[in-house]
């Protein structure tokens, strides 16, 4: 019997995938260093409104002018982290939003021991009510990374949160469930992120009249979302835009400058909330 002269070799990883993997390792290293600083819940106190003529560090004699804030800069932004993470993941995004005029930024830490996503969604709902009471605003925007985006979607779609949330931005969130679920045999909330889980199927149910606008960012190099398109929102009753991100992976989504700019622009969009027409736009972020 003749042996083949050569055996088929596995395809080589693309240059883009290698670069994204290196960036993921860099982001992970930096995040591990910052993680201890985000373990505690942030504290808020009522503060008087700043002088609208200038902000600290700007104005006469400083040589700096404040960046103009969007017309809806008063609307709070709630940041919600992913699985076994905390608010420190949003340090750079939070800084970018504040630099462009967002005054009310709030983060919520939910316990890594939470066993049911629905429980975390209820906690988010109470947190949103507290933020609205503290700021005097009727609505908020939410940015959720990974599991955080799924928690926020459940709150909006199943717990009536669409009355409070104008725009929900998700970053690498398994809207359709993911085949990559490490620890699924140990942690119930991870099992809920699997494709075909009862919770994922619950989110497929009709949601007539949902008023929240969805903007989901998905990356073609996200190794946690399998398949990668599972991070897109596909629901006939939801007003959703799916934004393709190129060149970065799962961990880089909340920290990449290009994504931060796109998130800010999504939050500043003046699209009306009236009606429930579904958008199927497919913009991209390079």
Secondary structure as UniProt FT lines:
FT   HELIX           15..35
FT   HELIX           36..38
FT   TURN            52..53
FT   TURN            56..57
FT   TURN            60..63
FT   TURN            71..74
FT   STRAND          76..80
FT   TURN            83..84
FT   HELIX           87..90
FT   HELIX           91..99
FT   TURN            100..101
FT   STRAND          105..108
FT   TURN            112..113
FT   HELIX           117..135
FT   STRAND          140..145
FT   HELIX           147..158
FT   HELIX           161..163
FT   STRAND          165..171
FT   TURN            175..176
FT   TURN            182..186
FT   HELIX           188..191
FT   TURN            192..193
FT   TURN            195..196
FT   HELIX           198..203
FT   TURN            208..209
FT   STRAND          213..219
FT   TURN            220..221
FT   HELIX           228..231
FT   TURN            236..237
FT   STRAND          239..245
FT   TURN            250..255
FT   HELIX           257..268
FT   STRAND          284..285
//
